[in-house]
């Protein structure tokens, strides 16, 4: 007697990648998932990321992706499936044009789940029935007309702190990537 339930290891999972570099193709993503022993991509949709600026929609010059993938029964594939099932992010590192990149692969959320969590959804042809909720307008009488900062010195201090943190993170990311390369079982 045949079971109507599919084997868990054969069921595809749906994931989302919020940032895909503009020079990264679908075929590269498919190859990465295969080379990293994560799984076989059944379908992939790349969308141009849009931003609302000054009441117009502009390209953010990068993509986001929706992917359906069947994880392999390898250790990496099993860990990948577990990350998706437990709402964890899987980081896929790769190099292209002598630069290091990372794809943050997250569990897929429906439009309703994204709106519920506070993500800004821009209506598009892919979601024709979606109408954004009206945002209440608020006024702040004590708002600083210059902006968030009391003076240029405060702004520069915060910018310096931010740049320092970014540099420290880049150093850590490069060290981690090098460690991954040397400890990878596929390193030849």
TABEL-V506898 format. One record per backbone hydrogen bond with DSSP energy under -0.5 kcal/mol. NH is the residue of the N-H (numbers start at 0). CO is the residue of the C=O. E is the energy in kcal/mol with one decimal. If there is no record, write none. Layout:
BEGIN
nh & co & e
NH & CO & E
NH & CO & E
END
This chain:
BEGIN
nh & co & e
9 & 6 & -1.9
10 & 6 & -0.8
10 & 7 & -0.9
12 & 68 & -3.1
14 & 66 & -2.9
15 & 105 & -3.1
16 & 64 & -2.6
17 & 15 & -0.5
17 & 103 & -0.7
19 & 62 & -2.8
21 & 60 & -0.5
23 & 20 & -2.0
24 & 22 & -0.5
28 & 24 & -1.8
29 & 25 & -2.6
30 & 26 & -2.3
31 & 27 & -2.7
32 & 28 & -2.4
33 & 29 & -1.8
34 & 30 & -3.4
35 & 31 & -2.6
36 & 33 & -1.5
37 & 32 & -2.3
38 & 32 & -1.3
39 & 69 & -2.4
40 & 38 & -0.6
41 & 67 & -2.7
42 & 67 & -1.6
44 & 65 & -2.5
46 & 63 & -2.8
48 & 61 & -2.7
50 & 57 & -3.1
52 & 50 & -0.7
52 & 55 & -3.1
55 & 52 & -1.2
57 & 50 & -3.0
57 & 55 & -0.5
59 & 48 & -3.1
62 & 19 & -3.1
63 & 46 & -2.0
64 & 16 & -2.5
65 & 44 & -2.2
66 & 14 & -2.5
67 & 42 & -2.6
68 & 12 & -2.7
68 & 66 & -0.5
69 & 39 & -2.9
70 & 68 & -0.8
71 & 37 & -1.6
76 & 36 & -0.6
77 & 73 & -2.7
78 & 74 & -2.4
79 & 75 & -2.4
80 & 76 & -2.5
81 & 77 & -2.3
82 & 78 & -2.5
83 & 79 & -2.2
84 & 80 & -2.7
85 & 81 & -2.1
86 & 83 & -1.4
87 & 82 & -3.5
89 & 104 & -2.8
91 & 89 & -0.6
91 & 102 & -2.7
92 & 90 & -0.7
93 & 100 & -2.3
95 & 98 & -2.6
98 & 95 & -1.3
100 & 93 & -3.3
102 & 91 & -2.7
103 & 101 & -0.6
104 & 89 & -3.3
104 & 102 & -0.9
105 & 15 & -3.2
105 & 103 & -0.7
107 & 13 & -2.0
113 & 109 & -2.3
114 & 110 & -2.6
115 & 111 & -2.5
116 & 112 & -1.8
117 & 114 & -1.5
118 & 113 & -2.6
120 & 118 & -0.6
121 & 119 & -0.5
122 & 120 & -0.6
126 & 123 & -1.2
127 & 124 & -0.7
129 & 126 & -1.5
140 & 138 & -0.5
142 & 139 & -1.1
146 & 143 & -0.7
154 & 150 & -1.8
155 & 151 & -2.5
156 & 152 & -2.5
157 & 153 & -2.2
158 & 154 & -2.4
159 & 155 & -2.6
160 & 156 & -2.3
161 & 157 & -2.5
162 & 158 & -2.7
163 & 159 & -2.3
164 & 160 & -2.3
165 & 161 & -2.6
166 & 162 & -2.4
167 & 163 & -2.4
168 & 164 & -2.5
169 & 165 & -2.2
170 & 166 & -2.2
171 & 167 & -2.2
172 & 168 & -2.8
173 & 169 & -2.4
174 & 170 & -2.3
175 & 171 & -2.6
176 & 172 & -2.6
177 & 173 & -2.3
178 & 174 & -2.5
179 & 175 & -2.8
180 & 176 & -2.2
181 & 177 & -2.2
182 & 178 & -2.0
183 & 179 & -1.1
186 & 183 & -1.5
END
